[in-house]
Amino acid sequence: MNTAHYGQGTLIGQIDLFYCGDRRSASRSGPHVRDLTRHAAYVGAVSLDVPELQTPPAVRLRWGNRALRWYFAPEYLHLDRADARRPTLFVGNHSVFGVLDVLLFADGLYRERGISLRMLADRNHFKIPLWRDFVVQTGAVHGTRANCAALMRRGEHLLVFPGGAREVFKHKGEAYRLIWKERYGFVQLAIRHGYSITPYATVGAEEAFDVLLDSSDYMNTPMGRFLTRRGIADRYLRGGEEFPPVVRGLGLTMIPRPEKLYFSIGRPIETARYRGEAQNPGLLRRVRGRVSRSLEQLIAELRDFQARDTRPGTLRRMLNRL
């Protein structure tokens, strides 16, 4: 197995407007996508702020990345499947709070393959003072269709997490589960611009936290029921999904445990042959299904690799039991 190992030494892509059709039609359709061809029905506010990178984010954040490599000892598998000369849309699984592991994936890609990632980020990241400045430093942009298309025309490597906020704010027992709902827009844009879709998996980050309380617990409280009756949960919290979970990490703190992180890149899924079919609902379902199956297989292989790995040191194993 081809690996690159650092022992001692998207961002966060949540593209809600990548629904095809609006939220109401998506929720009524259940597991089946209703009228996918109405892809422009829900586009949200569009920002065209997609500045070119003067300094690669991995270089700008090198000291922080060095500390993360020391703490999490990341290992990378199949990085050779990524080619700096062939821009692609990376699609991954979100971990709880999925931030630190994303930075390490971007760092490994730059260090080993010379690829600078542009993360497609949820609009809420840009509403928080100071935090939004950090998000911009990572090379992320507001994840609108217009911004994604602009970056694809420019030939950038992109990163998206179709699971979005719901996959970040996981419920108890949902580790490594893909929660993509009715999101097909990332497939649609890849087809429209002839981009390949490259699945990549992250394992280890889910073990860094235990979920103690999740959004379902919140919404079952008197306050949660009040927010639901008033319509506040639907209007501002996506039905309660944007309640972050209460977690426990190292000891009784929210500091993530120093779990060893593993990353694996799958084989690119080409879309060029589907040019002109970006509004074909059946095709979108098939391609998305292929991406999700590939990603689930990568996760399973990585978890098996994790279970057989005997290299994490004694101190790391002791701390992870706290």
N, C-alpha and C positions, 0 to 999 in steps of 0.2 A: 504494500500500500504506500503510495507516494505521500510523504509527510514533510512538513517543515515545522521544527519544534523550537519554541522559545521556553526554556526552563526557567532560570532565575533572571533572565533578562539580557441613515439612517434609523439619515438618523431616524431617523425615526420616521419611518414612512407610514403614514396613516392617511390614505387618500379616500376620504369619505365621498368626495364627489366623483369617484370612479364607479359609482353605481351607474347602471344603464337603466334609465327610468327614474322616477322619483321615489322617495322613501315610502309613500303611501302605497303605491302599486307594488313595491318590493315586499312590504310587510303583508299585503293581502295575498300575494302569490304563493306564500309558503316556500317550500323547497324548489318550486318551479319558477323560472324567470318569466315575468309577464311583460311582453312588448319591449324586448331589449333594444329594438331599433330606435326607440325614443331616447337616444343616448344624450341628447342635449337638454332633457327636461329638468335635470338637477345639476347645475354647474356651480352654484354658489358664487361668492365674490372672487373675482379673478385678479391676481397680482402678477404683474409681469416683471417683478424684481428678480431677475436671474443673472446677476453679475458674473462675469468670468472670474475664475480663480487666478489671483496673482501669485499666491503661495499655496501649495498643496496643504490641505487641512492636517494631514499626518505630520507634516513638517512643522506647521504652526503649533500643533498640540503635542510635540514630541516628548516634552518632559512629563506631561500627564500620562501619555501613552506608555512611557517607560515605567512609570509607577504601576500602571494597570498590568503591564506584562509581568512585573515582579510579583504582584499580588495574585493574579489569576493563572499564571503560567500557561498561556494559550498554546494550543497545538492546531496546526492547519493541515487538512488533507485535501489533495487534488487541486491545489492552487494552479497547477499547470493547465487546468481546463479554462482558465480566464486568460484572455489575450488582450493586451493593451491596444492592439491595432484593430480589434473588432469590438466596438461598443456594444454593450448588452444591457438588458434590464434584469438586475438581480432581484429575486423574489425570495423572501425568507420567512421564518417563523419567529414571532415575537415572544420574548420571555417576559416574566413579570417585571414591570417597570423598564423593560428593554432599552437601556441607554448604554451602560458600560460595555456590554458585549458587542454592541454595534460599533462603538469606537474601535474596539480591538479587531473586529473584522476588517474595517476600513484601513486600519494601520497595517495589518498583515498583507492586504492586497497591494498597498503602496510599497511596502518594504520589499516584497518578494516579486511583484509583477509590474510595478511602476504604474499602477492604476489609481487615479483619484476619483473617489465616488462622490456623486451628488445625491444626497438623500432628499426624498420628497416627504415633507413633514406636515402634520396636521396643523390647521390654522390656530389652534389653541396655544401651540408653542410660541406663537408670535404675539400673544396677548399679555405675556408675563414679563414685566420689567426685569432686566439683567439676564434672566434665563434666555430670552429671545436673542440677546446679544451672543451668548455662548452658542446657541443653535446655529446662528449665522456663521460663527467661526468654524463650525464643523463642515461647512459647505452646503448645508441644507437650504432648501427653498420651500416656500409655501406650495403644498402639493395640489395645485390646480391642474386641470387638463391643459390649459394654455401654457403654463410653465413647463409641464412635462414635454409637450410638443416642441417648445422652444429649445429645450435641452437636447431632445432627440435630433432636431434639425442641426444642432451644433455638433453632434457626434459625441456626447458625453456618456460616461458609464453611470447608470442610475441604480438606485436602490429603493425598493418599496416593500411595505408589509401590508398585504391586503387585509389582514386581521385588524389593523388599526387599534383604536383605543380599547375596543372590547377584548382584544387578545392581550393587550398590555395589562389591563385590570382584570386578570383572570379570577375565576371563582375557585373555591377549594376543589381539588380533584381534577383540574383541567390542564395540568402540566403537559406540555408538548402537543396539545390539541390545536388544530387549525380551526379558526372561527372566522370564515370569510364571508358569511352571509350571501348577499346578492351582488358582490363586487366582481364585475367583469371588465371594468374600464381599462385596467392595466393591460389586459389581453387585447382589447380593442385598439389602444394606442400603439402597442407593439406591432400589431398587424399593419396598421395604417402607415407606420414609419419604417417597416421592414426590419424591426429590431428582433434579435433573438431574446428569448426569456431563459435566464439561467437560475435554477433553484439553488439555494444554499441553506444549510442547516446549522443551527447552533444547539449544542448540548452542554449542560453543566450549570447554566445560569438559573434554570428553574430550581435547582437544589440549593441555591444561595439564599433563598427565602422560604419560610413557611407562611402560607396564607392563613391568618387567624379569623379575619372577618372579611367578607366580600360584599359586592353591591347588593346581592340578594338579601343578605342579613340586614343591610341598611334599610332596604325598601320594605322590609317586614316590621320595622319599628313604627311607632306612632308618627314620628317625624317623616319617615319615608312615605307612609300612607297619606299624610297631609300634603306632601309635595306632589304625589300622584293625583290626588283629588283636585288640587289647584292647577294642574297642568304644568307645573314648574319643572317636574322631572322630565317630561317629554320635550318641553321647550328649551331647556338649558342643559340638561344632563343626559340627553339621548335615552330617555326612559330609565335613568338611574345607572346606565353603563359607565358614566364618567365619574362615579364614586371610586376613588382609588382604594384598593384593599388595605387592611391593616396587616402588616407582616412582621415576622420575627426573623432576624438574621443571626449575626454572631452573638451568642449569649442571649440576653434579653433586649438587645439593641436592634435598630433597623439597618445597621451596617451589614452589607452582604457578606456571607461567609466566603472565605478564599477558595471556593471550589475551582478546580481546574476546568478550563473552558476548552471545548472542542468545536472546530468549524470544518465543514466539508462542502465542497462545491460539486454540483451535479453537472451532467452534460447539457450544453445549451440546446434549447428547443427552438428550432428555426421557424420563422413565420413568413419569410419572404414569399413562399409559394402561395400564401393566402391573400396576397395583395389584392385589394378591391373587394374583399369579403368581410370587412370590419363590422358590417351591420348584419351579419348572418348569425342569428341567435344560436342555432344548432352548432355552428362552428365555434363560437365563443365558449359554449359549454364544454365541447370536446377538448379544446386547447387548455382551458382552465383545469379540467379534470386531469389532463396529462401532467400539468404543472404540479397540482396538489398531490397526485400519486407519487411523482418523483420526489417531492419534498418529504412526504411521509416515509418513503423508503430510505432516504438519506438520514432522517432522524432515527429510524430504527437501527440502521447500521452504525451510526455514531453512538447510540446508547449501548449497543453491544460492545463496541470498541472501548467505551468508557468503563464498562463492567469488567473487562479483561485487562485494563491498564493497571499495572502494579507500580508505576513510577512515582505517583504523588508521594511526597515525603511524609515522614512520621508526624512532624509538627502540623502539616496541613491537614492530615487525617484527624489529628486530635482536635484542632480548632473547629473542624467541620462537624464534630460531634457535640459541640457546645449548644 
